[in-house]
Amino acid sequence: MDRAQLADFLRTRREALQPEDVGLPRGPRRRTGGLRREEVAALCGMSVDYYSRIEQQRSTTPSEQMLAALARGLRLSLDERDHLFRLGGHAAPQRALRTDHVDAGLMRVIDRLQDTPAMVVNGLGETLLQTPPAVALVGDETSYAGLARSVVYRWWTDPSSRDLYPEEDHDLHGRIFTADLRAAYTRDGAGSRAEELVEELLATSPDFARVWAEHEVGGKHTKFKRIRHPEVGVVEVYCQTLFDLDQSQGLLVFTAVPGSESAEKLRLISVIGSQQLQS
């Protein structure tokens, strides 16, 4: 671990970021450019004291999880993330097997969508980032651990996860999720996390095994989705996806037809969600 270089690298990246880059208001009392330490700490989900100790060269070797959080919070590119890991005393993550680093460009886009249901999902169906309205619409999908991080794993092992969609749509979603997993399995190959998911699901879910055996490729994604919300009922939305091909990630943005009942429901869901967060 190179404490001096790590501290200097974090400081320069912090000072290079502007509040507008991460969806924060500049405020009239801000005299210098860049972000404050407390703002970076909040973006990274860590205490101000912990982050300050790193910048002041007083910290122990940070874990890989902390370095990954720093990379996301500071909107680092993949090359910058790899550099951060090496300065922090760890090997750079293997890019072919690690798809949990959100591209800096996608981070900037989602920072500007804080009033819209939007989320970043990787090729394994793991949700990496959500806006508050997205959490209000579909729940916090970033809180899962292990294999349950993947939506396809939850779909075939936890029947309650299907409650998000009307029952008549279940077959379609199950086939789409399975086809997406097959694409990741083919792309990543032996020893990958996709292979681990497939082997576990084949061993535990006869329903998954049946659909997997049909070898469907390129599941037909539909932009139109019906989502069941516990407070407002079924919401009809359109899901637009912006793909980052290098990272095998997609930015999903949910919208409703302006003036429709579902558009009003989306607004109400956002209000309900913000009230729950405040409470």
Secondary structure, DSSP 4 states (H G I P E B T S, - for coil): --HHHHHHHHHHHHHH--GGGGT----TT--SSS--HHHHHHHHTS-HHHHHHHHTT---PPPHHHHHHHHHHTT--HHHHHHHHHHTTSPPPPTTT---SPPHHHHHHHHTTTTS-EEEEETTSBEEEE-HHHHHHH--TTS--GGGGBHHHHHHH-GGGGGGS-GGGHHHHHHHHHHHHHHHHHHH-TTSHHHHHHHHHHHH-HHHHHHHHTT--S----SEEEEEETTTEEEEEEEEEEEETTTTEEEEEEE--TTSHHHHHHHHHHHHHHHHHH-
